[in-house]
């Protein structure tokens, strides 16, 4: 049957391996894009968390300063 088609088993094997290699390349590219997206998402999450921590710290510092100012004002009176 292969002779009728003019194909050898080696050619079939090469074709199968070529397709498999192409599929693996596509899969590796998709995986690389996914990993990049995950890294970028984690960076954004970290940035948001850091901004939230900075806001909390600033609010704490402002409240502490306000309390100190109130204490100083009451001591002056």
HTML snippet that shows the backbone in 3Dmol.js (N, CA, C, O; Angstrom):
<script src="https://3Dmol.org/build/3Dmol-min.js"></script>
<div id="view" style="width:600px;height:400px;position:relative"></div>
<script>
const pdb = `
ATOM      1  N   UNK A   1       0.814  -1.188   0.000  1.00  0.00           N
ATOM      2  CA  UNK A   1       0.000   0.000   0.000  1.00  0.00           C
ATOM      3  C   UNK A   1       0.864   1.261   0.000  1.00  0.00           C
ATOM      4  O   UNK A   1       0.585   2.208  -0.736  1.00  0.00           O
ATOM      5  N   UNK A   2       1.923   1.273   0.834  1.00  0.00           N
ATOM      6  CA  UNK A   2       2.806   2.425   0.867  1.00  0.00           C
ATOM      7  C   UNK A   2       3.511   2.624  -0.469  1.00  0.00           C
ATOM      8  O   UNK A   2       3.713   3.750  -0.924  1.00  0.00           O
ATOM      9  N   UNK A   3       3.881   1.497  -1.090  1.00  0.00           N
ATOM     10  CA  UNK A   3       4.525   1.585  -2.408  1.00  0.00           C
ATOM     11  C   UNK A   3       3.599   2.231  -3.427  1.00  0.00           C
ATOM     12  O   UNK A   3       4.042   3.009  -4.272  1.00  0.00           O
ATOM     13  N   UNK A   4       2.328   1.912  -3.347  1.00  0.00           N
ATOM     14  CA  UNK A   4       1.354   2.494  -4.270  1.00  0.00           C
ATOM     15  C   UNK A   4       1.255   4.003  -4.089  1.00  0.00           C
ATOM     16  O   UNK A   4       1.056   4.747  -5.049  1.00  0.00           O
ATOM     17  N   UNK A   5       1.396   4.437  -2.848  1.00  0.00           N
ATOM     18  CA  UNK A   5       1.330   5.869  -2.560  1.00  0.00           C
ATOM     19  C   UNK A   5       2.668   6.560  -2.802  1.00  0.00           C
ATOM     20  O   UNK A   5       2.731   7.787  -2.870  1.00  0.00           O
ATOM     21  N   UNK A   6       3.721   5.787  -2.930  1.00  0.00           N
ATOM     22  CA  UNK A   6       5.058   6.356  -3.121  1.00  0.00           C
ATOM     23  C   UNK A   6       5.616   6.947  -1.846  1.00  0.00           C
ATOM     24  O   UNK A   6       6.338   7.943  -1.871  1.00  0.00           O
ATOM     25  N   UNK A   7       5.276   6.330  -0.740  1.00  0.00           N
ATOM     26  CA  UNK A   7       5.699   6.818   0.569  1.00  0.00           C
ATOM     27  C   UNK A   7       6.418   5.699   1.295  1.00  0.00           C
ATOM     28  O   UNK A   7       6.050   4.530   1.187  1.00  0.00           O
ATOM     29  N   UNK A   8       7.455   6.075   2.040  1.00  0.00           N
ATOM     30  CA  UNK A   8       8.155   5.075   2.844  1.00  0.00           C
ATOM     31  C   UNK A   8       7.811   5.291   4.313  1.00  0.00           C
ATOM     32  O   UNK A   8       7.298   6.344   4.691  1.00  0.00           O
ATOM     33  N   UNK A   9       8.092   4.308   5.122  1.00  0.00           N
ATOM     34  CA  UNK A   9       7.868   4.431   6.580  1.00  0.00           C
ATOM     35  C   UNK A   9       8.742   5.533   7.161  1.00  0.00           C
ATOM     36  O   UNK A   9       8.326   6.233   8.085  1.00  0.00           O
ATOM     37  N   UNK A  10       9.942   5.692   6.630  1.00  0.00           N
ATOM     38  CA  UNK A  10      10.821   6.761   7.114  1.00  0.00           C
ATOM     39  C   UNK A  10      10.196   8.132   6.865  1.00  0.00           C
ATOM     40  O   UNK A  10      10.257   9.007   7.729  1.00  0.00           O
ATOM     41  N   UNK A  11       9.602   8.321   5.704  1.00  0.00           N
ATOM     42  CA  UNK A  11       8.958   9.595   5.392  1.00  0.00           C
ATOM     43  C   UNK A  11       7.773   9.848   6.316  1.00  0.00           C
ATOM     44  O   UNK A  11       7.547  10.972   6.766  1.00  0.00           O
ATOM     45  N   UNK A  12       7.026   8.792   6.586  1.00  0.00           N
ATOM     46  CA  UNK A  12       5.894   8.934   7.522  1.00  0.00           C
ATOM     47  C   UNK A  12       6.398   9.296   8.906  1.00  0.00           C
ATOM     48  O   UNK A  12       5.830  10.166   9.567  1.00  0.00           O
ATOM     49  N   UNK A  13       7.457   8.639   9.349  1.00  0.00           N
ATOM     50  CA  UNK A  13       8.029   8.926  10.667  1.00  0.00           C
ATOM     51  C   UNK A  13       8.524  10.365  10.747  1.00  0.00           C
ATOM     52  O   UNK A  13       8.285  11.053  11.740  1.00  0.00           O
ATOM     53  N   UNK A  14       9.219  10.825   9.695  1.00  0.00           N
ATOM     54  CA  UNK A  14       9.709  12.207   9.671  1.00  0.00           C
ATOM     55  C   UNK A  14       8.543  13.181   9.723  1.00  0.00           C
ATOM     56  O   UNK A  14       8.594  14.179  10.442  1.00  0.00           O
ATOM     57  N   UNK A  15       7.510  12.896   8.976  1.00  0.00           N
ATOM     58  CA  UNK A  15       6.331  13.767   8.959  1.00  0.00           C
ATOM     59  C   UNK A  15       5.684  13.845  10.343  1.00  0.00           C
ATOM     60  O   UNK A  15       5.321  14.926  10.806  1.00  0.00           O
ATOM     61  N   UNK A  16       5.545  12.700  10.992  1.00  0.00           N
ATOM     62  CA  UNK A  16       4.942  12.664  12.337  1.00  0.00           C
ATOM     63  C   UNK A  16       5.812  13.433  13.327  1.00  0.00           C
ATOM     64  O   UNK A  16       5.300  14.221  14.122  1.00  0.00           O
ATOM     65  N   UNK A  17       7.118  13.208  13.282  1.00  0.00           N
ATOM     66  CA  UNK A  17       8.012  13.922  14.200  1.00  0.00           C
ATOM     67  C   UNK A  17       8.016  15.417  13.912  1.00  0.00           C
ATOM     68  O   UNK A  17       8.087  16.220  14.843  1.00  0.00           O
ATOM     69  N   UNK A  18       7.941  15.809  12.642  1.00  0.00           N
ATOM     70  CA  UNK A  18       7.899  17.235  12.284  1.00  0.00           C
ATOM     71  C   UNK A  18       6.648  17.897  12.848  1.00  0.00           C
ATOM     72  O   UNK A  18       6.711  18.986  13.419  1.00  0.00           O
ATOM     73  N   UNK A  19       5.519  17.231  12.682  1.00  0.00           N
ATOM     74  CA  UNK A  19       4.272  17.777  13.226  1.00  0.00           C
ATOM     75  C   UNK A  19       4.331  17.847  14.751  1.00  0.00           C
ATOM     76  O   UNK A  19       3.882  18.820  15.355  1.00  0.00           O
ATOM     77  N   UNK A  20       4.880  16.821  15.353  1.00  0.00           N
ATOM     78  CA  UNK A  20       5.001  16.817  16.815  1.00  0.00           C
ATOM     79  C   UNK A  20       5.898  17.955  17.279  1.00  0.00           C
ATOM     80  O   UNK A  20       5.596  18.632  18.261  1.00  0.00           O
ATOM     81  N   UNK A  21       6.999  18.161  16.571  1.00  0.00           N
ATOM     82  CA  UNK A  21       7.921  19.242  16.934  1.00  0.00           C
ATOM     83  C   UNK A  21       7.240  20.600  16.790  1.00  0.00           C
ATOM     84  O   UNK A  21       7.404  21.466  17.649  1.00  0.00           O
ATOM     85  N   UNK A  22       6.479  20.795  15.716  1.00  0.00           N
ATOM     86  CA  UNK A  22       5.762  22.057  15.526  1.00  0.00           C
ATOM     87  C   UNK A  22       4.736  22.262  16.632  1.00  0.00           C
ATOM     88  O   UNK A  22       4.602  23.362  17.168  1.00  0.00           O
ATOM     89  N   UNK A  23       4.015  21.198  16.970  1.00  0.00           N
ATOM     90  CA  UNK A  23       3.027  21.290  18.052  1.00  0.00           C
ATOM     91  C   UNK A  23       3.698  21.646  19.373  1.00  0.00           C
ATOM     92  O   UNK A  23       3.167  22.439  20.150  1.00  0.00           O
ATOM     93  N   UNK A  24       4.859  21.062  19.625  1.00  0.00           N
ATOM     94  CA  UNK A  24       5.593  21.379  20.854  1.00  0.00           C
ATOM     95  C   UNK A  24       6.065  22.825  20.859  1.00  0.00           C
ATOM     96  O   UNK A  24       6.033  23.486  21.896  1.00  0.00           O
ATOM     97  N   UNK A  25       6.501  23.319  19.707  1.00  0.00           N
ATOM     98  CA  UNK A  25       6.923  24.717  19.623  1.00  0.00           C
ATOM     99  C   UNK A  25       5.763  25.654  19.919  1.00  0.00           C
ATOM    100  O   UNK A  25       5.912  26.626  20.659  1.00  0.00           O
ATOM    101  N   UNK A  26       4.619  25.361  19.344  1.00  0.00           N
ATOM    102  CA  UNK A  26       3.437  26.185  19.597  1.00  0.00           C
ATOM    103  C   UNK A  26       3.066  26.129  21.078  1.00  0.00           C
ATOM    104  O   UNK A  26       2.753  27.153  21.686  1.00  0.00           O
ATOM    105  N   UNK A  27       3.104  24.954  21.641  1.00  0.00           N
ATOM    106  CA  UNK A  27       2.788  24.793  23.060  1.00  0.00           C
ATOM    107  C   UNK A  27       3.777  25.551  23.936  1.00  0.00           C
ATOM    108  O   UNK A  27       3.375  26.188  24.910  1.00  0.00           O
ATOM    109  N   UNK A  28       5.059  25.491  23.604  1.00  0.00           N
ATOM    110  CA  UNK A  28       6.077  26.224  24.366  1.00  0.00           C
ATOM    111  C   UNK A  28       5.849  27.729  24.273  1.00  0.00           C
ATOM    112  O   UNK A  28       6.018  28.440  25.263  1.00  0.00           O
ATOM    113  N   UNK A  29       5.464  28.226  23.090  1.00  0.00           N
ATOM    114  CA  UNK A  29       5.175  29.651  22.936  1.00  0.00           C
ATOM    115  C   UNK A  29       3.972  30.063  23.773  1.00  0.00           C
ATOM    116  O   UNK A  29       3.985  31.110  24.421  1.00  0.00           O
ATOM    117  N   UNK A  30       2.944  29.240  23.754  1.00  0.00           N
ATOM    118  CA  UNK A  30       1.751  29.534  24.553  1.00  0.00           C
ATOM    119  C   UNK A  30       2.083  29.522  26.039  1.00  0.00           C
ATOM    120  O   UNK A  30       1.614  30.373  26.794  1.00  0.00           O
ATOM    121  N   UNK A  31       2.890  28.559  26.451  1.00  0.00           N
ATOM    122  CA  UNK A  31       3.288  28.477  27.851  1.00  0.00           C
ATOM    123  C   UNK A  31       4.127  29.683  28.248  1.00  0.00           C
ATOM    124  O   UNK A  31       3.950  30.225  29.339  1.00  0.00           O
ATOM    125  N   UNK A  32       5.029  30.106  27.385  1.00  0.00           N
ATOM    126  CA  UNK A  32       5.857  31.277  27.672  1.00  0.00           C
ATOM    127  C   UNK A  32       4.986  32.524  27.819  1.00  0.00           C
ATOM    128  O   UNK A  32       5.202  33.332  28.722  1.00  0.00           O
ATOM    129  N   UNK A  33       3.994  32.681  26.923  1.00  0.00           N
ATOM    130  CA  UNK A  33       3.085  33.832  27.038  1.00  0.00           C
ATOM    131  C   UNK A  33       2.283  33.769  28.333  1.00  0.00           C
ATOM    132  O   UNK A  33       2.085  34.785  28.999  1.00  0.00           O
ATOM    133  N   UNK A  34       1.826  32.574  28.686  1.00  0.00           N
ATOM    134  CA  UNK A  34       1.066  32.410  29.927  1.00  0.00           C
ATOM    135  C   UNK A  34       1.931  32.758  31.140  1.00  0.00           C
ATOM    136  O   UNK A  34       1.484  33.465  32.043  1.00  0.00           O
ATOM    137  N   UNK A  35       3.168  32.261  31.157  1.00  0.00           N
ATOM    138  CA  UNK A  35       4.069  32.561  32.270  1.00  0.00           C
ATOM    139  C   UNK A  35       4.331  34.061  32.366  1.00  0.00           C
ATOM    140  O   UNK A  35       4.380  34.614  33.464  1.00  0.00           O
ATOM    141  N   UNK A  36       4.500  34.718  31.220  1.00  0.00           N
ATOM    142  CA  UNK A  36       4.714  36.170  31.215  1.00  0.00           C
ATOM    143  C   UNK A  36       3.493  36.882  31.788  1.00  0.00           C
ATOM    144  O   UNK A  36       3.627  37.804  32.593  1.00  0.00           O
ATOM    145  N   UNK A  37       2.304  36.452  31.371  1.00  0.00           N
ATOM    146  CA  UNK A  37       1.074  37.058  31.889  1.00  0.00           C
ATOM    147  C   UNK A  37       0.946  36.865  33.398  1.00  0.00           C
ATOM    148  O   UNK A  37       0.521  37.775  34.110  1.00  0.00           O
ATOM    149  N   UNK A  38       1.310  35.687  33.879  1.00  0.00           N
ATOM    150  CA  UNK A  38       1.249  35.420  35.324  1.00  0.00           C
ATOM    151  C   UNK A  38       2.234  36.324  36.062  1.00  0.00           C
ATOM    152  O   UNK A  38       1.891  36.908  37.090  1.00  0.00           O
ATOM    153  N   UNK A  39       3.458  36.442  35.540  1.00  0.00           N
ATOM    154  CA  UNK A  39       4.453  37.319  36.178  1.00  0.00           C
ATOM    155  C   UNK A  39       3.972  38.760  36.220  1.00  0.00           C
ATOM    156  O   UNK A  39       4.110  39.436  37.239  1.00  0.00           O
ATOM    157  N   UNK A  40       3.406  39.233  35.110  1.00  0.00           N
ATOM    158  CA  UNK A  40       2.894  40.604  35.067  1.00  0.00           C
ATOM    159  C   UNK A  40       1.737  40.785  36.054  1.00  0.00           C
ATOM    160  O   UNK A  40       1.647  41.816  36.721  1.00  0.00           O
ATOM    161  N   UNK A  41       0.865  39.800  36.148  1.00  0.00           N
ATOM    162  CA  UNK A  41      -0.252  39.868  37.096  1.00  0.00           C
ATOM    163  C   UNK A  41       0.263  39.922  38.529  1.00  0.00           C
ATOM    164  O   UNK A  41      -0.245  40.687  39.349  1.00  0.00           O
ATOM    165  N   UNK A  42       1.273  39.107  38.828  1.00  0.00           N
ATOM    166  CA  UNK A  42       1.844  39.117  40.181  1.00  0.00           C
ATOM    167  C   UNK A  42       2.508  40.451  40.486  1.00  0.00           C
ATOM    168  O   UNK A  42       2.425  40.939  41.613  1.00  0.00           O
ATOM    169  N   UNK A  43       3.164  41.045  39.497  1.00  0.00           N
ATOM    170  CA  UNK A  43       3.769  42.368  39.700  1.00  0.00           C
ATOM    171  C   UNK A  43       2.704  43.402  40.013  1.00  0.00           C
ATOM    172  O   UNK A  43       2.887  44.239  40.897  1.00  0.00           O
ATOM    173  N   UNK A  44       1.579  43.349  39.284  1.00  0.00           N
ATOM    174  CA  UNK A  44       0.499  44.298  39.534  1.00  0.00           C
ATOM    175  C   UNK A  44      -0.093  44.097  40.925  1.00  0.00           C
ATOM    176  O   UNK A  44      -0.392  45.064  41.625  1.00  0.00           O
ATOM    177  N   UNK A  45      -0.258  42.847  41.318  1.00  0.00           N
ATOM    178  CA  UNK A  45      -0.789  42.558  42.655  1.00  0.00           C
ATOM    179  C   UNK A  45       0.160  43.100  43.719  1.00  0.00           C
ATOM    180  O   UNK A  45      -0.281  43.719  44.687  1.00  0.00           O
ATOM    181  N   UNK A  46       1.463  42.869  43.545  1.00  0.00           N
ATOM    182  CA  UNK A  46       2.450  43.381  44.498  1.00  0.00           C
ATOM    183  C   UNK A  46       2.429  44.902  44.555  1.00  0.00           C
ATOM    184  O   UNK A  46       2.512  45.489  45.634  1.00  0.00           O
ATOM    185  N   UNK A  47       2.320  45.540  43.393  1.00  0.00           N
ATOM    186  CA  UNK A  47       2.282  47.004  43.355  1.00  0.00           C
ATOM    187  C   UNK A  47       1.057  47.516  44.094  1.00  0.00           C
ATOM    188  O   UNK A  47       1.150  48.468  44.868  1.00  0.00           O
ATOM    189  N   UNK A  48      -0.092  46.889  43.859  1.00  0.00           N
ATOM    190  CA  UNK A  48      -1.308  47.318  44.560  1.00  0.00           C
ATOM    191  C   UNK A  48      -1.173  47.115  46.068  1.00  0.00           C
ATOM    192  O   UNK A  48      -1.578  47.968  46.858  1.00  0.00           O
ATOM    193  N   UNK A  49      -0.596  45.970  46.456  1.00  0.00           N
ATOM    194  CA  UNK A  49      -0.413  45.692  47.884  1.00  0.00           C
ATOM    195  C   UNK A  49       0.530  46.725  48.496  1.00  0.00           C
ATOM    196  O   UNK A  49       0.285  47.222  49.595  1.00  0.00           O
ATOM    197  N   UNK A  50       1.605  47.043  47.786  1.00  0.00           N
ATOM    198  CA  UNK A  50       2.552  48.044  48.286  1.00  0.00           C
ATOM    199  C   UNK A  50       1.897  49.408  48.396  1.00  0.00           C
ATOM    200  O   UNK A  50       2.133  50.133  49.362  1.00  0.00           O
ATOM    201  N   UNK A  51       1.066  49.771  47.405  1.00  0.00           N
ATOM    202  CA  UNK A  51       0.370  51.050  47.482  1.00  0.00           C
ATOM    203  C   UNK A  51      -0.581  51.075  48.670  1.00  0.00           C
ATOM    204  O   UNK A  51      -0.696  52.084  49.364  1.00  0.00           O
ATOM    205  N   UNK A  52      -1.256  49.968  48.894  1.00  0.00           N
ATOM    206  CA  UNK A  52      -2.179  49.901  50.032  1.00  0.00           C
ATOM    207  C   UNK A  52      -1.415  50.045  51.345  1.00  0.00           C
ATOM    208  O   UNK A  52      -1.873  50.735  52.256  1.00  0.00           O
ATOM    209  N   UNK A  53      -0.262  49.403  51.447  1.00  0.00           N
ATOM    210  CA  UNK A  53       0.544  49.511  52.663  1.00  0.00           C
ATOM    211  C   UNK A  53       1.040  50.936  52.871  1.00  0.00           C
ATOM    212  O   UNK A  53       1.045  51.438  53.995  1.00  0.00           O
ATOM    213  N   UNK A  54       1.456  51.584  51.792  1.00  0.00           N
ATOM    214  CA  UNK A  54       1.922  52.973  51.892  1.00  0.00           C
ATOM    215  C   UNK A  54       0.778  53.870  52.345  1.00  0.00           C
ATOM    216  O   UNK A  54       0.960  54.732  53.205  1.00  0.00           O
ATOM    217  N   UNK A  55      -0.421  53.664  51.755  1.00  0.00           N
ATOM    218  CA  UNK A  55      -1.578  54.472  52.176  1.00  0.00           C
ATOM    219  C   UNK A  55      -1.892  54.254  53.647  1.00  0.00           C
ATOM    220  O   UNK A  55      -2.172  55.210  54.370  1.00  0.00           O
ATOM    221  N   UNK A  56      -1.848  52.997  54.099  1.00  0.00           N
ATOM    222  CA  UNK A  56      -2.112  52.709  55.509  1.00  0.00           C
ATOM    223  C   UNK A  56      -1.071  53.386  56.398  1.00  0.00           C
ATOM    224  O   UNK A  56      -1.408  53.956  57.435  1.00  0.00           O
ATOM    225  N   UNK A  57       0.180  53.319  55.990  1.00  0.00           N
ATOM    226  CA  UNK A  57       1.251  53.929  56.783  1.00  0.00           C
ATOM    227  C   UNK A  57       1.086  55.447  56.846  1.00  0.00           C
ATOM    228  O   UNK A  57       1.259  56.054  57.903  1.00  0.00           O
ATOM    229  N   UNK A  58       0.746  56.056  55.699  1.00  0.00           N
ATOM    230  CA  UNK A  58       0.530  57.503  55.682  1.00  0.00           C
ATOM    231  C   UNK A  58      -0.649  57.891  56.562  1.00  0.00           C
ATOM    232  O   UNK A  58      -0.576  58.873  57.300  1.00  0.00           O
ATOM    233  N   UNK A  59      -1.721  57.136  56.490  1.00  0.00           N
ATOM    234  CA  UNK A  59      -2.890  57.417  57.329  1.00  0.00           C
ATOM    235  C   UNK A  59      -2.521  57.286  58.807  1.00  0.00           C
ATOM    236  O   UNK A  59      -2.933  58.101  59.631  1.00  0.00           O
ATOM    237  N   UNK A  60      -1.742  56.255  59.133  1.00  0.00           N
ATOM    238  CA  UNK A  60      -1.307  56.068  60.517  1.00  0.00           C
ATOM    239  C   UNK A  60      -0.444  57.236  60.968  1.00  0.00           C
ATOM    240  O   UNK A  60      -0.637  57.783  62.053  1.00  0.00           O
ATOM    241  N   UNK A  61       0.513  57.613  60.120  1.00  0.00           N
ATOM    242  CA  UNK A  61       1.400  58.732  60.470  1.00  0.00           C
ATOM    243  C   UNK A  61       0.629  60.034  60.620  1.00  0.00           C
ATOM    244  O   UNK A  61       0.900  60.816  61.531  1.00  0.00           O
ATOM    245  N   UNK A  62      -0.334  60.271  59.729  1.00  0.00           N
ATOM    246  CA  UNK A  62      -1.144  61.493  59.836  1.00  0.00           C
ATOM    247  C   UNK A  62      -1.959  61.505  61.127  1.00  0.00           C
ATOM    248  O   UNK A  62      -2.059  62.532  61.799  1.00  0.00           O
ATOM    249  N   UNK A  63      -2.531  60.374  61.459  1.00  0.00           N
ATOM    250  CA  UNK A  63      -3.313  60.297  62.698  1.00  0.00           C
ATOM    251  C   UNK A  63      -2.426  60.503  63.914  1.00  0.00           C
ATOM    252  O   UNK A  63      -2.805  61.205  64.852  1.00  0.00           O
ATOM    253  N   UNK A  64      -1.248  59.895  63.902  1.00  0.00           N
ATOM    254  CA  UNK A  64      -0.305  60.076  65.013  1.00  0.00           C
ATOM    255  C   UNK A  64       0.096  61.548  65.143  1.00  0.00           C
ATOM    256  O   UNK A  64       0.136  62.092  66.247  1.00  0.00           O
ATOM    257  N   UNK A  65       0.394  62.189  64.002  1.00  0.00           N
ATOM    258  CA  UNK A  65       0.752  63.612  64.023  1.00  0.00           C
ATOM    259  C   UNK A  65      -0.394  64.465  64.520  1.00  0.00           C
ATOM    260  O   UNK A  65      -0.185  65.427  65.259  1.00  0.00           O
ATOM    261  N   UNK A  66      -1.622  64.112  64.111  1.00  0.00           N
ATOM    262  CA  UNK A  66      -2.791  64.859  64.575  1.00  0.00           C
ATOM    263  C   UNK A  66      -2.959  64.722  66.082  1.00  0.00           C
ATOM    264  O   UNK A  66      -3.253  65.697  66.774  1.00  0.00           O
ATOM    265  N   UNK A  67      -2.768  63.498  66.588  1.00  0.00           N
ATOM    266  CA  UNK A  67      -2.869  63.273  68.032  1.00  0.00           C
ATOM    267  C   UNK A  67      -1.787  64.050  68.785  1.00  0.00           C
ATOM    268  O   UNK A  67      -2.051  64.628  69.840  1.00  0.00           O
ATOM    269  N   UNK A  68      -0.585  64.060  68.246  1.00  0.00           N
ATOM    270  CA  UNK A  68       0.500  64.816  68.879  1.00  0.00           C
ATOM    271  C   UNK A  68       0.196  66.308  68.879  1.00  0.00           C
ATOM    272  O   UNK A  68       0.460  67.007  69.858  1.00  0.00           O
ATOM    273  N   UNK A  69      -0.368  66.793  67.758  1.00  0.00           N
ATOM    274  CA  UNK A  69      -0.725  68.208  67.680  1.00  0.00           C
ATOM    275  C   UNK A  69      -1.805  68.546  68.691  1.00  0.00           C
ATOM    276  O   UNK A  69      -1.751  69.590  69.341  1.00  0.00           O
ATOM    277  N   UNK A  70      -2.791  67.658  68.824  1.00  0.00           N
ATOM    278  CA  UNK A  70      -3.845  67.886  69.818  1.00  0.00           C
ATOM    279  C   UNK A  70      -3.262  67.899  71.221  1.00  0.00           C
ATOM    280  O   UNK A  70      -3.655  68.723  72.047  1.00  0.00           O
ATOM    281  N   UNK A  71      -2.341  67.007  71.495  1.00  0.00           N
ATOM    282  CA  UNK A  71      -1.689  66.949  72.806  1.00  0.00           C
ATOM    283  C   UNK A  71      -0.897  68.223  73.064  1.00  0.00           C
ATOM    284  O   UNK A  71      -0.954  68.785  74.158  1.00  0.00           O
ATOM    285  N   UNK A  72      -0.164  68.673  72.062  1.00  0.00           N
ATOM    286  CA  UNK A  72       0.619  69.907  72.206  1.00  0.00           C
ATOM    287  C   UNK A  72      -0.298  71.101  72.410  1.00  0.00           C
ATOM    288  O   UNK A  72      -0.001  71.974  73.225  1.00  0.00           O
ATOM    289  N   UNK A  73      -1.401  71.153  71.689  1.00  0.00           N
ATOM    290  CA  UNK A  73      -2.351  72.262  71.823  1.00  0.00           C
ATOM    291  C   UNK A  73      -2.992  72.278  73.210  1.00  0.00           C
ATOM    292  O   UNK A  73      -3.191  73.343  73.795  1.00  0.00           O
ATOM    293  N   UNK A  74      -3.314  71.095  73.730  1.00  0.00           N
ATOM    294  CA  UNK A  74      -3.931  71.043  75.065  1.00  0.00           C
ATOM    295  C   UNK A  74      -2.916  71.363  76.147  1.00  0.00           C
ATOM    296  O   UNK A  74      -3.285  71.915  77.183  1.00  0.00           O
ATOM    297  N   UNK A  75      -1.644  71.031  75.936  1.00  0.00           N
ATOM    298  CA  UNK A  75      -0.597  71.381  76.901  1.00  0.00           C
ATOM    299  C   UNK A  75      -0.341  72.863  76.919  1.00  0.00           C
ATOM    300  O   UNK A  75      -0.010  73.421  77.965  1.00  0.00           O
ATOM    301  N   UNK A  76      -0.488  73.520  75.775  1.00  0.00           N
ATOM    302  CA  UNK A  76      -0.242  74.958  75.674  1.00  0.00           C
ATOM    303  C   UNK A  76      -1.345  75.764  76.350  1.00  0.00           C
ATOM    304  O   UNK A  76      -1.124  76.903  76.760  1.00  0.00           O
ATOM    305  N   UNK A  77      -2.504  75.187  76.463  1.00  0.00           N
ATOM    306  CA  UNK A  77      -3.645  75.905  77.047  1.00  0.00           C
ATOM    307  C   UNK A  77      -3.611  75.832  78.516  1.00  0.00           C
ATOM    308  O   UNK A  77      -4.491  76.378  79.182  1.00  0.00           O
TER     309      UNK A  77
END
`;
const viewer = $3Dmol.createViewer("view");
viewer.addModel(pdb, "pdb");
viewer.setStyle({}, {cartoon: {color: "spectrum"}});
viewer.zoomTo();
viewer.render();
</script>
